[in-house]
Amino acid sequence: MSSAQNKEIAVESEATQVSSEEQVTVHFYSEWDSANIYYWNSLPNDKEVAWPGEALQKDEEGYYTYTFDSTAKVNFLFNNG
């Protein structure tokens, strides 16, 4: 088969089932006075927020924490917006 000919490629895809109890929790230590979490492209629900993201509260140990419910994958950034 020459490179000019069309090739067929079979692709198999499988949906990921995520239970409502499944969570992703992220922790971020910082000396910043405030922090936001910007996230996008979460699966399977495609959750996202506008920049600079959602404001976070710092705990007494200096950590910012955020939990994504019903999420198997997510892209995120912390910023001091």
Rosetta silent file (secondary structure, phi, psi, omega in degrees, C-alpha in Angstrom):
SEQUENCE: MSSAQNKEIAVESEATQVSSEEQVTVHFYSEWDSANIYYWNSLPNDKEVAWPGEALQKDEEGYYTYTFDSTAKVNFLFNNG
SCORE:     score description
SCORE:     0.000 S_00000001
   1 L     0.000  124.108  179.720    0.000    0.000    0.000 S_00000001
   2 L   -77.042  162.975 -178.787    1.534    3.304   -1.029 S_00000001
   3 L   -68.365  -16.052  179.533    1.513    6.307    1.277 S_00000001
   4 L   -81.688  -14.662 -179.238   -0.945    8.022   -1.080 S_00000001
   5 L   -82.153  151.802  176.855   -3.618    5.374   -0.453 S_00000001
   6 L   -72.749  143.932  176.609   -6.182    5.728    2.318 S_00000001
   7 L  -118.635  141.709  175.746   -5.706    3.553    5.362 S_00000001
   8 L  -100.198  134.994  179.056   -8.436    2.403    7.684 S_00000001
   9 L  -125.132  126.604  177.694   -7.732    2.394   11.393 S_00000001
  10 L   -89.009  128.903  178.915  -10.027    0.731   13.882 S_00000001
  11 L  -121.432  127.375  178.557  -10.353    2.621   17.156 S_00000001
  12 L  -108.985  130.575 -178.633  -12.063    1.099   20.132 S_00000001
  13 L  -124.769  144.599 -179.909  -13.317    3.392   22.858 S_00000001
  14 L  -130.598  129.392  179.662  -14.782    2.531   26.210 S_00000001
  15 L   -72.305  143.466  177.427  -16.759    4.895   28.424 S_00000001
  16 L   -96.788  125.419  176.512  -15.571    5.315   31.990 S_00000001
  17 L   -92.563  129.119  178.855  -18.219    4.972   34.645 S_00000001
  18 L  -120.186  125.857  179.822  -17.623    7.113   37.723 S_00000001
  19 L   -74.448  157.640 -179.317  -19.687    6.573   40.815 S_00000001
  20 L   -66.751  -17.266  179.197  -21.178    9.557   42.585 S_00000001
  21 L   -86.800  -11.814 -177.391  -18.982    8.709   45.600 S_00000001
  22 L   -72.742  132.926 -177.501  -15.719    8.957   43.594 S_00000001
  23 E  -137.531  154.079  169.739  -13.706   12.080   44.428 S_00000001
  24 E  -120.346  122.410  177.986  -10.397   13.725   43.629 S_00000001
  25 E  -115.404  130.990  178.650   -8.983   15.871   46.450 S_00000001
  26 E  -118.250  144.168  179.414   -5.998   18.173   45.912 S_00000001
  27 E  -123.700  139.433 -178.218   -3.943   19.929   48.579 S_00000001
  28 E  -136.920  117.285  176.921   -1.710   22.944   48.000 S_00000001
  29 E   -90.391  132.678  179.758    0.662   24.394   50.597 S_00000001
  30 L  -157.672  152.582  172.907    1.412   28.086   50.181 S_00000001
  31 L   -95.108    6.489  175.812    2.316   31.186   52.109 S_00000001
  32 L   -60.373  149.373  175.819    0.065   33.224   49.816 S_00000001
  33 L   -73.535  -27.446  178.240   -2.595   35.301   51.554 S_00000001
  34 L  -148.586  157.588  178.632   -5.208   33.987   49.122 S_00000001
  35 E  -149.480  151.504  175.307   -5.456   31.314   46.431 S_00000001
  36 E  -123.319  157.171  170.228   -7.811   30.228   43.677 S_00000001
  37 E  -118.241  121.804  175.727   -8.183   26.952   41.845 S_00000001
  38 E  -102.975  127.852 -179.566   -8.779   27.155   38.114 S_00000001
  39 E  -138.720  154.168 -177.850   -9.927   23.867   36.570 S_00000001
  40 E  -156.415  163.943  172.710  -11.080   22.600   33.198 S_00000001
  41 E    56.248   41.446  177.218  -11.662   19.445   31.170 S_00000001
  42 E   -80.832  147.917  179.809  -12.779   17.274   34.065 S_00000001
  43 E  -121.744  143.210    9.977  -14.165   13.880   33.234 S_00000001
  44 L   -94.954    2.376 -171.389  -16.709   12.556   32.937 S_00000001
  45 L   -97.168   -0.483  178.128  -18.771   15.738   33.585 S_00000001
  46 L    50.978   48.717  177.023  -16.603   18.329   31.779 S_00000001
  47 L   -77.051  145.469  172.942  -16.676   20.790   34.687 S_00000001
  48 L  -159.655  159.850  178.151  -14.768   24.064   34.334 S_00000001
  49 L  -128.343  161.066  176.953  -14.649   27.552   35.814 S_00000001
  50 L   -77.147  151.046  176.985  -13.739   30.972   34.470 S_00000001
  51 L   -64.675  136.580   12.118  -10.287   32.437   35.205 S_00000001
  52 L   -93.043    7.612  177.049   -8.990   32.991   37.876 S_00000001
  53 L   105.651 -167.949 -178.578  -11.098   30.172   39.343 S_00000001
  54 E   -90.795  138.459  178.147  -12.789   29.551   42.660 S_00000001
  55 E   -68.430  141.904  179.547  -11.486   31.147   45.864 S_00000001
  56 E  -115.072  155.192  175.348  -10.054   28.710   48.418 S_00000001
  57 L  -104.048  137.195  178.459   -9.801   28.851   52.189 S_00000001
  58 E   -87.493  136.933  176.470   -6.484   28.102   53.906 S_00000001
  59 L   -84.287  178.175 -175.254   -6.532   25.682   56.828 S_00000001
  60 L   -67.366  -14.795  178.688   -4.584   26.223   60.066 S_00000001
  61 L   -97.255    1.951  177.017   -1.592   24.277   58.674 S_00000001
  62 L    91.961   12.777 -179.454   -1.243   26.492   55.591 S_00000001
  63 E  -101.929  138.964  167.556   -2.902   24.160   53.055 S_00000001
  64 E   -97.588  136.871 -176.840   -5.529   25.037   50.502 S_00000001
  65 E  -133.802  141.126  176.514   -7.736   22.025   49.693 S_00000001
  66 E  -140.950  139.415  178.794  -10.330   21.369   47.017 S_00000001
  67 E  -118.220  127.753  174.359  -12.423   18.252   46.338 S_00000001
  68 E   -96.912  118.789  178.239  -13.882   17.378   42.940 S_00000001
  69 E   -85.151  148.982  176.523  -16.973   15.178   43.316 S_00000001
  70 L    49.845   47.701 -175.231  -17.857   12.487   40.745 S_00000001
  71 L  -131.652  135.423  177.371  -14.570   13.070   38.924 S_00000001
  72 L  -106.848  -25.692 -177.587  -12.028   10.660   37.455 S_00000001
  73 E  -152.270  143.324  177.832   -9.689   13.198   35.748 S_00000001
  74 E  -158.173  145.394  171.489   -9.238   16.961   35.901 S_00000001
  75 E  -100.253  136.763 -179.460   -6.743   19.640   34.822 S_00000001
  76 E  -152.402  157.155  174.520   -6.143   22.371   37.390 S_00000001
  77 E  -136.786  141.409  169.063   -3.889   25.252   38.388 S_00000001
  78 E   -95.543  142.643  176.756   -3.540   27.100   41.658 S_00000001
  79 E  -149.216  162.335  177.852   -3.024   30.853   41.402 S_00000001
  80 L  -106.188   26.310  173.659   -3.093   33.909   43.632 S_00000001
  81 L     9.403    0.000    0.000   -5.238   35.701   41.047 S_00000001
